[in-house]
Amino acid sequence: MSQAMRRSAVSCEFKALDEAPVGRFTGYASVFYEVGAYGDRVLPGAFASSLQEATAKGRLPAMLWQHDQEEPIGVWRVMREDEKGLYVEGDIADTDEGRNAYALLKVGALSGMSIGYCIPDGCCELVKAPDGTTVFQITSVDLWEVSLVTFPMNDAARVESVKYAGPSMTVREFEKFLRDAGNFSASQAKAIAARGFKSSRDVNDENDEEVVQLLRRLSV
């Protein structure tokens, strides 16, 4: 097995960003057949062995900041191969580096992901591409980590969504939020909390008209 750690970076695009410092995001850490800046091309099935091993251990590869093993910034919740590449879902941690990364993602200053891996013996072949160039065609990798990075080398992979990953409000916390932030009375907040997730189009009872009006205030 090769002991040299390799890295393959891709850029990523965030379609939605929440104001919270902790975020959950999804996307592709690697895209099959795309040639990276170092001439590497990963083929389907390359991550199968690593993912099987991770499943057996109950622990996915690390989420790092700029490939720094002393700077984990979150955890990967999902990793799987599909027809496009290595699909990932991860949570950014509520730490100094995690909040910094999230702030940079929000303004577009950070837009890359990069994988850190080793190549087992016999799993990399030098082949000629249709344009006459040569590429390192990789059939299997030992995946160690996936990082958020500043300087991507390949823009084929994209993060598809980012959203808040914090805990949900309880009914009482939601009522308090409505009173404090929405200036609703205690009775109004209680009515919305109890029935506010019900679409106004589904409300037929005349007694629900006040709730409908309150919900319309929230949507303004």
Salt bridges, closest charged atoms under 4 A:
GLU19 OE1 - LYS106 NZ 3.33
ASP40 OD1 - ARG6 NH2 2.76
GLU53 OE2 - LYS57 NZ 3.11
ASP91 OD1 - ARG24 NE 2.59
ASP91 OD2 - ARG77 NE 2.95
ASP94 OD1 - ARG99 NH1 2.68
ASP96 OD1 - ARG99 NH2 2.64
GLU145 OE2 - HIS67 ND1 2.47
GLU175 OE2 - ARG172 NH1 3.12
ASP180 OD2 - LYS176 NZ 2.63
ASP208 OD1 - ARG195 NH2 2.03
